[in-house]
């Protein structure tokens, strides 16, 4: 296996946790995927793809999603508990 594959696989559990947290955040804000997409100025498929794990998000996108859901990004970060090892 390549080093890139191993590196990506190492973080799979964190990506899965982030996807679950973002979906819970959206549902907690009582937003559909379409409503969140509208607030972000994007398409519903964007939301669907990251929630299903077909697309990863960058940090700024996560912050924008938090903002659109009225959620404190520091609360999300504290829930992630990512290890550096």
KOLRO-632289 format. One record per residue: chain; z, x, y of N, C-alpha, C in turn. Coordinates in nm, 3 decimals, always signed. Atoms other than C-alpha are relative to their C-alpha. Example, Ala and Ser with C-alpha at 12.3 -4.5 7.8 and 13.67 -1.06 7.14 Angstrom:
<site><cadena>A</cadena><n_w>+0.000</n_w><n_u>+0.089</n_u><n_v>-0.119</n_v><ca_w>+0.780</ca_w><ca_u>+1.230</ca_u><ca_v>-0.450</ca_v><c_w>+0.000</c_w><c_u>+0.090</c_u><c_v>+0.120</c_v></site>
<site><cadena>A</cadena><n_w>-0.006</n_w><n_u>-0.082</n_u><n_v>-0.119</n_v><ca_w>+0.714</ca_w><ca_u>+1.367</ca_u><ca_v>-0.106</ca_v><c_w>+0.073</c_w><c_u>-0.077</c_u><c_v>+0.109</c_v></site>
This chain:
<site><cadena>A</cadena><n_w>+0.000</n_w><n_u>+0.084</n_u><n_v>-0.119</n_v><ca_w>+0.000</ca_w><ca_u>+0.000</ca_u><ca_v>+0.000</ca_v><c_w>+0.000</c_w><c_u>+0.088</c_u><c_v>+0.125</c_v></site>
<site><cadena>A</cadena><n_w>+0.007</n_w><n_u>-0.077</n_u><n_v>-0.123</n_v><ca_w>-0.075</ca_w><ca_u>+0.117</ca_u><ca_v>+0.350</ca_v><c_w>+0.131</c_w><c_u>-0.013</c_u><c_v>+0.077</c_v></site>
<site><cadena>A</cadena><n_w>-0.120</n_w><n_u>+0.004</n_u><n_v>-0.085</n_v><ca_w>+0.199</ca_w><ca_u>+0.196</ca_u><ca_v>+0.599</ca_v><c_w>+0.001</c_w><c_u>-0.122</c_u><c_v>+0.090</c_v></site>
<site><cadena>A</cadena><n_w>+0.007</n_w><n_u>+0.118</n_u><n_v>-0.087</n_v><ca_w>+0.075</ca_w><ca_u>-0.082</ca_u><ca_v>+0.827</ca_v><c_w>+0.043</c_w><c_u>-0.125</c_u><c_v>-0.074</c_v></site>
<site><cadena>A</cadena><n_w>-0.036</n_w><n_u>+0.117</n_u><n_v>+0.080</n_v><ca_w>+0.109</ca_w><ca_u>-0.339</ca_u><ca_v>+0.548</ca_v><c_w>+0.151</c_w><c_u>-0.004</c_u><c_v>-0.022</c_v></site>
<site><cadena>A</cadena><n_w>-0.145</n_w><n_u>-0.006</n_u><n_v>+0.024</n_v><ca_w>+0.463</ca_w><ca_u>-0.223</ca_u><ca_v>+0.468</ca_v><c_w>+0.077</c_w><c_u>-0.033</c_u><c_v>+0.128</c_v></site>
<site><cadena>A</cadena><n_w>-0.067</n_w><n_u>+0.025</n_u><n_v>-0.128</n_v><ca_w>+0.559</ca_w><ca_u>-0.230</ca_u><ca_v>+0.836</ca_v><c_w>-0.005</c_w><c_u>-0.148</c_u><c_v>+0.032</c_v></site>
<site><cadena>A</cadena><n_w>+0.014</n_w><n_u>+0.143</n_u><n_v>-0.028</n_v><ca_w>+0.425</ca_w><ca_u>-0.583</ca_u><ca_v>+0.880</ca_v><c_w>+0.088</c_w><c_u>-0.081</c_u><c_v>-0.094</c_v></site>
<site><cadena>A</cadena><n_w>-0.079</n_w><n_u>+0.073</n_u><n_v>+0.100</n_v><ca_w>+0.589</ca_w><ca_u>-0.705</ca_u><ca_v>+0.559</ca_v><c_w>+0.150</c_w><c_u>+0.010</c_u><c_v>+0.029</c_v></site>
<site><cadena>A</cadena><n_w>-0.141</n_w><n_u>-0.023</n_u><n_v>-0.032</n_v><ca_w>+0.922</ca_w><ca_u>-0.559</ca_u><ca_v>+0.672</ca_v><c_w>+0.053</c_w><c_u>-0.105</c_u><c_v>+0.098</c_v></site>
<site><cadena>A</cadena><n_w>-0.043</n_w><n_u>+0.093</n_u><n_v>-0.103</n_v><ca_w>+0.931</ca_w><ca_u>-0.804</ca_u><ca_v>+0.962</ca_v><c_w>-0.030</c_w><c_u>-0.146</c_u><c_v>-0.032</c_v></site>
<site><cadena>A</cadena><n_w>+0.036</n_w><n_u>+0.137</n_u><n_v>+0.035</n_v><ca_w>+0.810</ca_w><ca_u>-1.116</ca_u><ca_v>+0.777</ca_v><c_w>+0.117</c_w><c_u>-0.096</c_u><c_v>+0.013</c_v></site>
<site><cadena>A</cadena><n_w>-0.115</n_w><n_u>+0.092</n_u><n_v>-0.006</n_v><ca_w>+1.160</ca_w><ca_u>-1.264</ca_u><ca_v>+0.752</ca_v><c_w>+0.037</c_w><c_u>-0.031</c_u><c_v>+0.145</c_v></site>
<site><cadena>A</cadena><n_w>-0.029</n_w><n_u>+0.025</n_u><n_v>-0.142</n_v><ca_w>+1.204</ca_w><ca_u>-1.225</ca_u><ca_v>+1.129</ca_v><c_w>-0.103</c_w><c_u>-0.091</c_u><c_v>+0.062</c_v></site>
<site><cadena>A</cadena><n_w>+0.104</n_w><n_u>+0.089</n_u><n_v>-0.050</n_v><ca_w>+0.871</ca_w><ca_u>-1.388</ca_u><ca_v>+1.204</ca_v><c_w>+0.025</c_w><c_u>-0.143</c_u><c_v>-0.049</c_v></site>
<site><cadena>A</cadena><n_w>-0.029</n_w><n_u>+0.132</n_u><n_v>+0.055</n_v><ca_w>+0.965</ca_w><ca_u>-1.676</ca_u><ca_v>+0.975</ca_v><c_w>+0.118</c_w><c_u>-0.064</c_u><c_v>+0.074</c_v></site>
<site><cadena>A</cadena><n_w>-0.116</n_w><n_u>+0.052</n_u><n_v>-0.074</n_v><ca_w>+1.303</ca_w><ca_u>-1.717</ca_u><ca_v>+1.147</ca_v><c_w>-0.041</c_w><c_u>-0.043</c_u><c_v>+0.140</c_v></site>
<site><cadena>A</cadena><n_w>+0.046</n_w><n_u>+0.034</n_u><n_v>-0.135</n_v><ca_w>+1.136</ca_w><ca_u>-1.710</ca_u><ca_v>+1.489</ca_v><c_w>-0.082</c_w><c_u>-0.129</c_u><c_v>-0.002</c_v></site>
<site><cadena>A</cadena><n_w>+0.080</n_w><n_u>+0.123</n_u><n_v>+0.010</n_v><ca_w>+0.884</ca_w><ca_u>-1.975</ca_u><ca_v>+1.380</ca_v><c_w>+0.090</c_w><c_u>-0.123</c_u><c_v>-0.017</c_v></site>
<site><cadena>A</cadena><n_w>-0.091</n_w><n_u>+0.113</n_u><n_v>+0.022</n_v><ca_w>+1.164</ca_w><ca_u>-2.200</ca_u><ca_v>+1.255</ca_v><c_w>+0.079</c_w><c_u>-0.033</c_u><c_v>+0.126</c_v></site>
<site><cadena>A</cadena><n_w>-0.077</n_w><n_u>+0.022</n_u><n_v>-0.123</n_v><ca_w>+1.366</ca_w><ca_u>-2.153</ca_u><ca_v>+1.573</ca_v><c_w>-0.087</c_w><c_u>-0.063</c_u><c_v>+0.109</c_v></site>
<site><cadena>A</cadena><n_w>+0.090</n_w><n_u>+0.055</n_u><n_v>-0.102</n_v><ca_w>+1.066</ca_w><ca_u>-2.225</ca_u><ca_v>+1.797</ca_v><c_w>-0.035</c_w><c_u>-0.145</c_u><c_v>-0.030</c_v></site>
<site><cadena>A</cadena><n_w>+0.029</n_w><n_u>+0.138</n_u><n_v>+0.037</n_v><ca_w>+0.981</ca_w><ca_u>-2.539</ca_u><ca_v>+1.603</ca_v><c_w>+0.121</c_w><c_u>-0.089</c_u><c_v>+0.027</c_v></site>
<site><cadena>A</cadena><n_w>-0.123</n_w><n_u>+0.076</n_u><n_v>-0.026</n_v><ca_w>+1.343</ca_w><ca_u>-2.657</ca_u><ca_v>+1.618</ca_v><c_w>+0.020</c_w><c_u>-0.019</c_u><c_v>+0.150</c_v></site>
<site><cadena>A</cadena><n_w>-0.011</n_w><n_u>+0.008</n_u><n_v>-0.146</n_v><ca_w>+1.342</ca_w><ca_u>-2.582</ca_u><ca_v>+1.991</ca_v><c_w>-0.093</c_w><c_u>-0.109</c_u><c_v>+0.054</c_v></site>
<site><cadena>A</cadena><n_w>+0.097</n_w><n_u>+0.101</n_u><n_v>-0.045</n_v><ca_w>+1.028</ca_w><ca_u>-2.792</ca_u><ca_v>+2.042</ca_v><c_w>+0.047</c_w><c_u>-0.140</c_u><c_v>-0.036</c_v></site>
<site><cadena>A</cadena><n_w>-0.047</n_w><n_u>+0.131</n_u><n_v>+0.044</n_v><ca_w>+1.166</ca_w><ca_u>-3.080</ca_u><ca_v>+1.837</ca_v><c_w>+0.126</c_w><c_u>-0.042</c_u><c_v>+0.075</c_v></site>
<site><cadena>A</cadena><n_w>-0.121</n_w><n_u>+0.028</n_u><n_v>-0.078</n_v><ca_w>+1.501</ca_w><ca_u>-3.054</ca_u><ca_v>+2.018</ca_v><c_w>-0.031</c_w><c_u>-0.045</c_u><c_v>+0.142</c_v></site>
<site><cadena>A</cadena><n_w>+0.044</n_w><n_u>+0.042</n_u><n_v>-0.134</n_v><ca_w>+1.314</ca_w><ca_u>-3.093</ca_u><ca_v>+2.346</ca_v><c_w>-0.079</c_w><c_u>-0.131</c_u><c_v>-0.006</c_v></site>
<site><cadena>A</cadena><n_w>+0.071</n_w><n_u>+0.126</n_u><n_v>+0.023</n_v><ca_w>+1.153</ca_w><ca_u>-3.406</ca_u><ca_v>+2.195</ca_v><c_w>-0.147</c_w><c_u>+0.010</c_u><c_v>+0.044</c_v></site>
<site><cadena>A</cadena><n_w>+0.140</n_w><n_u>-0.022</n_u><n_v>-0.035</n_v><ca_w>+0.803</ca_w><ca_u>-3.261</ca_u><ca_v>+2.240</ca_v><c_w>-0.085</c_w><c_u>+0.004</c_u><c_v>-0.127</c_v></site>
<site><cadena>A</cadena><n_w>+0.098</n_w><n_u>-0.016</n_u><n_v>+0.107</n_v><ca_w>+0.503</ca_w><ca_u>-3.302</ca_u><ca_v>+2.013</ca_v><c_w>-0.071</c_w><c_u>+0.132</c_u><c_v>+0.023</c_v></site>
<site><cadena>A</cadena><n_w>+0.080</n_w><n_u>-0.121</n_u><n_v>-0.018</n_v><ca_w>+0.278</ca_w><ca_u>-3.005</ca_u><ca_v>+1.955</ca_v><c_w>-0.098</c_w><c_u>-0.019</c_u><c_v>+0.115</c_v></site>
<site><cadena>A</cadena><n_w>+0.097</n_w><n_u>+0.028</n_u><n_v>-0.107</n_v><ca_w>+0.025</ca_w><ca_u>-3.168</ca_u><ca_v>+2.186</ca_v><c_w>+0.066</c_w><c_u>+0.003</c_u><c_v>+0.138</c_v></site>
<site><cadena>A</cadena><n_w>-0.070</n_w><n_u>-0.002</n_u><n_v>-0.129</n_v><ca_w>+0.281</ca_w><ca_u>-3.219</ca_u><ca_v>+2.464</ca_v><c_w>+0.037</c_w><c_u>+0.143</c_u><c_v>+0.042</c_v></site>
<site><cadena>A</cadena><n_w>-0.034</n_w><n_u>-0.139</n_u><n_v>-0.031</n_v><ca_w>+0.400</ca_w><ca_u>-2.859</ca_u><ca_v>+2.441</ca_v><c_w>-0.125</c_w><c_u>+0.077</c_u><c_v>+0.040</c_v></site>
<site><cadena>A</cadena><n_w>+0.125</n_w><n_u>-0.068</n_u><n_v>-0.034</n_v><ca_w>+0.042</ca_w><ca_u>-2.735</ca_u><ca_v>+2.442</ca_v><c_w>-0.044</c_w><c_u>-0.036</c_u><c_v>+0.142</c_v></site>
<site><cadena>A</cadena><n_w>+0.035</n_w><n_u>+0.043</n_u><n_v>-0.136</n_v><ca_w>-0.024</ca_w><ca_u>-2.941</ca_u><ca_v>+2.757</ca_v><c_w>+0.085</c_w><c_u>+0.070</c_u><c_v>+0.104</c_v></site>
<site><cadena>A</cadena><n_w>-0.091</n_w><n_u>-0.068</n_u><n_v>-0.094</n_v><ca_w>+0.280</ca_w><ca_u>-2.791</ca_u><ca_v>+2.928</ca_v><c_w>-0.034</c_w><c_u>+0.148</c_u><c_v>+0.014</c_v></site>
<site><cadena>A</cadena><n_w>+0.035</n_w><n_u>-0.142</n_u><n_v>-0.001</n_v><ca_w>+0.157</ca_w><ca_u>-2.443</ca_u><ca_v>+2.835</ca_v><c_w>-0.143</c_w><c_u>+0.024</c_u><c_v>+0.046</c_v></site>
<site><cadena>A</cadena><n_w>+0.139</n_w><n_u>-0.014</n_u><n_v>-0.039</n_v><ca_w>-0.203</ca_w><ca_u>-2.511</ca_u><ca_v>+2.937</ca_v><c_w>-0.087</c_w><c_u>+0.056</c_u><c_v>-0.112</c_v></site>
<site><cadena>A</cadena><n_w>+0.076</n_w><n_u>-0.048</n_u><n_v>+0.115</n_v><ca_w>-0.332</ca_w><ca_u>-2.444</ca_u><ca_v>+2.587</ca_v><c_w>-0.032</c_w><c_u>-0.117</c_u><c_v>-0.091</c_v></site>
<site><cadena>A</cadena><n_w>+0.037</n_w><n_u>+0.106</n_u><n_v>+0.095</n_v><ca_w>-0.451</ca_w><ca_u>-2.638</ca_u><ca_v>+2.283</ca_v><c_w>+0.108</c_w><c_u>-0.017</c_u><c_v>-0.106</c_v></site>
<site><cadena>A</cadena><n_w>-0.095</n_w><n_u>+0.032</n_u><n_v>+0.105</n_v><ca_w>-0.244</ca_w><ca_u>-2.805</ca_u><ca_v>+2.013</ca_v><c_w>-0.013</c_w><c_u>+0.097</c_u><c_v>-0.117</c_v></site>
<site><cadena>A</cadena><n_w>+0.023</n_w><n_u>-0.093</n_u><n_v>+0.112</n_v><ca_w>-0.401</ca_w><ca_u>-2.569</ca_u><ca_v>+1.757</ca_v><c_w>+0.079</c_w><c_u>+0.130</c_u><c_v>+0.018</c_v></site>
<site><cadena>A</cadena><n_w>-0.080</n_w><n_u>-0.120</n_u><n_v>-0.028</n_v><ca_w>-0.223</ca_w><ca_u>-2.276</ca_u><ca_v>+1.927</ca_v><c_w>+0.142</c_w><c_u>-0.018</c_u><c_v>-0.053</c_v></site>
<site><cadena>A</cadena><n_w>-0.137</n_w><n_u>+0.030</n_u><n_v>+0.043</n_v><ca_w>+0.116</ca_w><ca_u>-2.439</ca_u><ca_v>+1.861</ca_v><c_w>+0.004</c_w><c_u>-0.007</c_u><c_v>-0.153</c_v></site>
<site><cadena>A</cadena><n_w>+0.006</n_w><n_u>+0.016</n_u><n_v>+0.145</n_v><ca_w>+0.021</ca_w><ca_u>-2.534</ca_u><ca_v>+1.506</ca_v><c_w>-0.012</c_w><c_u>+0.134</c_u><c_v>-0.071</c_v></site>
<site><cadena>A</cadena><n_w>+0.023</n_w><n_u>-0.129</n_u><n_v>+0.065</n_v><ca_w>-0.099</ca_w><ca_u>-2.183</ca_u><ca_v>+1.422</ca_v><c_w>+0.124</c_w><c_u>+0.088</c_u><c_v>+0.002</c_v></site>
<site><cadena>A</cadena><n_w>-0.118</n_w><n_u>-0.086</n_u><n_v>+0.003</n_v><ca_w>+0.216</ca_w><ca_u>-2.003</ca_u><ca_v>+1.532</ca_v><c_w>+0.113</c_w><c_u>-0.065</c_u><c_v>-0.080</c_v></site>
<site><cadena>A</cadena><n_w>-0.105</n_w><n_u>+0.065</n_u><n_v>+0.080</n_v><ca_w>+0.442</ca_w><ca_u>-2.265</ca_u><ca_v>+1.372</ca_v><c_w>-0.026</c_w><c_u>+0.015</c_u><c_v>-0.150</c_v></site>
<site><cadena>A</cadena><n_w>+0.034</n_w><n_u>-0.019</n_u><n_v>+0.142</n_v><ca_w>+0.256</ca_w><ca_u>-2.218</ca_u><ca_v>+1.040</ca_v><c_w>-0.006</c_w><c_u>+0.147</c_u><c_v>-0.039</c_v></site>
<site><cadena>A</cadena><n_w>+0.004</n_w><n_u>-0.143</n_u><n_v>+0.030</n_v><ca_w>+0.259</ca_w><ca_u>-1.839</ca_u><ca_v>+1.066</ca_v><c_w>-0.138</c_w><c_u>+0.059</c_u><c_v>-0.006</c_v></site>
<site><cadena>A</cadena><n_w>+0.137</n_w><n_u>-0.051</n_u><n_v>-0.003</n_v><ca_w>-0.113</ca_w><ca_u>-1.800</ca_u><ca_v>+1.113</ca_v><c_w>-0.025</c_w><c_u>+0.088</c_u><c_v>+0.122</c_v></site>
<site><cadena>A</cadena><n_w>+0.012</n_w><n_u>-0.078</n_u><n_v>-0.122</n_v><ca_w>-0.058</ca_w><ca_u>-1.637</ca_u><ca_v>+1.451</ca_v><c_w>+0.138</c_w><c_u>+0.045</c_u><c_v>+0.042</c_v></site>
<site><cadena>A</cadena><n_w>-0.125</n_w><n_u>-0.050</n_u><n_v>-0.057</n_v><ca_w>+0.215</ca_w><ca_u>-1.417</ca_u><ca_v>+1.591</ca_v><c_w>-0.006</c_w><c_u>-0.012</c_u><c_v>+0.151</c_v></site>
<site><cadena>A</cadena><n_w>-0.011</n_w><n_u>+0.013</n_u><n_v>-0.145</n_v><ca_w>+0.335</ca_w><ca_u>-1.447</ca_u><ca_v>+1.948</ca_v><c_w>+0.046</c_w><c_u>+0.131</c_u><c_v>+0.061</c_v></site>
<site><cadena>A</cadena><n_w>-0.059</n_w><n_u>-0.114</n_u><n_v>-0.070</n_v><ca_w>+0.399</ca_w><ca_u>-1.179</ca_u><ca_v>+2.203</ca_v><c_w>+0.122</c_w><c_u>-0.050</c_u><c_v>+0.077</c_v></site>
<site><cadena>A</cadena><n_w>-0.127</n_w><n_u>+0.033</n_u><n_v>-0.065</n_v><ca_w>+0.721</ca_w><ca_u>-1.169</ca_u><ca_v>+2.402</ca_v><c_w>-0.018</c_w><c_u>-0.098</c_u><c_v>+0.116</c_v></site>
<site><cadena>A</cadena><n_w>+0.024</n_w><n_u>+0.088</n_u><n_v>-0.115</n_v><ca_w>+0.576</ca_w><ca_u>-1.334</ca_u><ca_v>+2.713</ca_v><c_w>-0.029</c_w><c_u>-0.142</c_u><c_v>-0.047</c_v></site>
<site><cadena>A</cadena><n_w>+0.028</n_w><n_u>+0.133</n_u><n_v>+0.053</n_v><ca_w>+0.443</ca_w><ca_u>-1.625</ca_u><ca_v>+2.506</ca_v><c_w>+0.128</c_w><c_u>-0.068</c_u><c_v>-0.046</c_v></site>
<site><cadena>A</cadena><n_w>-0.128</n_w><n_u>+0.057</n_u><n_v>+0.043</n_v><ca_w>+0.788</ca_w><ca_u>-1.677</ca_u><ca_v>+2.354</ca_v><c_w>+0.079</c_w><c_u>-0.046</c_u><c_v>+0.122</c_v></site>
<site><cadena>A</cadena><n_w>-0.071</n_w><n_u>+0.039</n_u><n_v>-0.123</n_v><ca_w>+0.940</ca_w><ca_u>-1.681</ca_u><ca_v>+2.705</ca_v><c_w>-0.061</c_w><c_u>-0.126</c_u><c_v>+0.061</c_v></site>
<site><cadena>A</cadena><n_w>+0.067</n_w><n_u>+0.118</n_u><n_v>-0.055</n_v><ca_w>+0.681</ca_w><ca_u>-1.936</ca_u><ca_v>+2.819</ca_v><c_w>+0.034</c_w><c_u>-0.125</c_u><c_v>-0.082</c_v></site>
<site><cadena>A</cadena><n_w>-0.036</n_w><n_u>+0.113</n_u><n_v>+0.087</n_v><ca_w>+0.756</ca_w><ca_u>-2.159</ca_u><ca_v>+2.520</ca_v><c_w>+0.143</c_w><c_u>-0.044</c_u><c_v>+0.027</c_v></site>
<site><cadena>A</cadena><n_w>-0.140</n_w><n_u>+0.032</n_u><n_v>-0.034</n_v><ca_w>+1.129</ca_w><ca_u>-2.138</ca_u><ca_v>+2.593</ca_v><c_w>+0.006</c_w><c_u>-0.078</c_u><c_v>+0.131</c_v></site>
<site><cadena>A</cadena><n_w>+0.000</n_w><n_u>+0.065</n_u><n_v>-0.130</n_v><ca_w>+1.064</ca_w><ca_u>-2.233</ca_u><ca_v>+2.954</ca_v><c_w>-0.052</c_w><c_u>-0.144</c_u><c_v>-0.009</c_v></site>
<site><cadena>A</cadena><n_w>+0.059</n_w><n_u>+0.134</n_u><n_v>+0.013</n_v><ca_w>+0.842</ca_w><ca_u>-2.529</ca_u><ca_v>+2.861</ca_v><c_w>+0.092</c_w><c_u>-0.096</c_u><c_v>-0.074</c_v></site>
<site><cadena>A</cadena><n_w>-0.094</n_w><n_u>+0.084</n_u><n_v>+0.076</n_v><ca_w>+1.112</ca_w><ca_u>-2.655</ca_u><ca_v>+2.623</ca_v><c_w>+0.135</c_w><c_u>-0.013</c_u><c_v>+0.070</c_v></site>
<site><cadena>A</cadena><n_w>-0.129</n_w><n_u>+0.005</n_u><n_v>-0.071</n_v><ca_w>+1.392</ca_w><ca_u>-2.606</ca_u><ca_v>+2.879</ca_v><c_w>+0.110</c_w><c_u>+0.071</c_u><c_v>-0.076</c_v></site>
<site><cadena>A</cadena><n_w>-0.093</n_w><n_u>-0.072</n_u><n_v>+0.088</n_v><ca_w>+1.559</ca_w><ca_u>-2.355</ca_u><ca_v>+2.648</ca_v><c_w>+0.026</c_w><c_u>+0.140</c_u><c_v>+0.054</c_v></site>
<site><cadena>A</cadena><n_w>-0.038</n_w><n_u>-0.133</n_u><n_v>-0.048</n_v><ca_w>+1.746</ca_w><ca_u>-2.039</ca_u><ca_v>+2.745</ca_v><c_w>-0.048</c_w><c_u>+0.106</c_u><c_v>-0.099</c_v></site>
<site><cadena>A</cadena><n_w>+0.050</n_w><n_u>-0.101</n_u><n_v>+0.094</n_v><ca_w>+1.558</ca_w><ca_u>-1.743</ca_u><ca_v>+2.593</ca_v><c_w>+0.109</c_w><c_u>+0.093</c_u><c_v>-0.053</c_v></site>
<site><cadena>A</cadena><n_w>-0.110</n_w><n_u>-0.084</n_u><n_v>+0.048</n_v><ca_w>+1.882</ca_w><ca_u>-1.546</ca_u><ca_v>+2.568</ca_v><c_w>+0.070</c_w><c_u>-0.064</c_u><c_v>-0.120</c_v></site>
<site><cadena>A</cadena><n_w>-0.057</n_w><n_u>+0.071</n_u><n_v>+0.115</n_v><ca_w>+2.014</ca_w><ca_u>-1.811</ca_u><ca_v>+2.331</ca_v><c_w>-0.085</c_w><c_u>+0.022</c_u><c_v>-0.124</c_v></site>
<site><cadena>A</cadena><n_w>+0.091</n_w><n_u>-0.026</n_u><n_v>+0.112</n_v><ca_w>+1.706</ca_w><ca_u>-1.766</ca_u><ca_v>+2.113</ca_v><c_w>+0.016</c_w><c_u>+0.143</c_u><c_v>-0.049</c_v></site>
<site><cadena>A</cadena><n_w>-0.015</n_w><n_u>-0.141</n_u><n_v>+0.038</n_v><ca_w>+1.744</ca_w><ca_u>-1.388</ca_u><ca_v>+2.116</ca_v><c_w>+0.130</c_w><c_u>+0.020</c_u><c_v>-0.078</c_v></site>
<site><cadena>A</cadena><n_w>-0.128</n_w><n_u>-0.017</n_u><n_v>+0.070</n_v><ca_w>+2.108</ca_w><ca_u>-1.415</ca_u><ca_v>+2.013</ca_v><c_w>-0.003</c_w><c_u>-0.059</c_u><c_v>-0.141</c_v></site>
<site><cadena>A</cadena><n_w>+0.012</n_w><n_u>+0.060</n_u><n_v>+0.133</n_v><ca_w>+2.009</ca_w><ca_u>-1.634</ca_u><ca_v>+1.717</ca_v><c_w>-0.080</c_w><c_u>+0.087</c_u><c_v>-0.096</c_v></site>
<site><cadena>A</cadena><n_w>+0.091</n_w><n_u>-0.076</n_u><n_v>+0.084</n_v><ca_w>+1.755</ca_w><ca_u>-1.383</ca_u><ca_v>+1.588</ca_v><c_w>+0.069</c_w><c_u>+0.110</c_u><c_v>-0.081</c_v></site>
<site><cadena>A</cadena><n_w>-0.075</n_w><n_u>-0.104</n_u><n_v>+0.072</n_v><ca_w>+1.994</ca_w><ca_u>-1.101</ca_u><ca_v>+1.490</ca_v><c_w>-0.093</c_w><c_u>+0.095</c_u><c_v>-0.077</c_v></site>
<site><cadena>A</cadena><n_w>+0.095</n_w><n_u>-0.092</n_u><n_v>+0.060</n_v><ca_w>+1.716</ca_w><ca_u>-0.849</ca_u><ca_v>+1.423</ca_v><c_w>+0.065</c_w><c_u>+0.136</c_u><c_v>-0.020</c_v></site>
<site><cadena>A</cadena><n_w>-0.052</n_w><n_u>-0.132</n_u><n_v>+0.032</n_v><ca_w>+1.819</ca_w><ca_u>-0.527</ca_u><ca_v>+1.252</ca_v><c_w>-0.104</c_w><c_u>+0.106</c_u><c_v>+0.029</c_v></site>
<site><cadena>A</cadena><n_w>+0.094</n_w><n_u>-0.109</n_u><n_v>-0.027</n_v><ca_w>+1.662</ca_w><ca_u>-0.197</ca_u><ca_v>+1.355</ca_v><c_w>-0.033</c_w><c_u>+0.080</c_u><c_v>-0.125</c_v></site>
<site><cadena>A</cadena><n_w>+0.023</n_w><n_u>-0.075</n_u><n_v>+0.125</n_v><ca_w>+1.667</ca_w><ca_u>-0.075</ca_u><ca_v>+0.994</ca_v><c_w>-0.102</c_w><c_u>-0.068</c_u><c_v>-0.087</c_v></site>
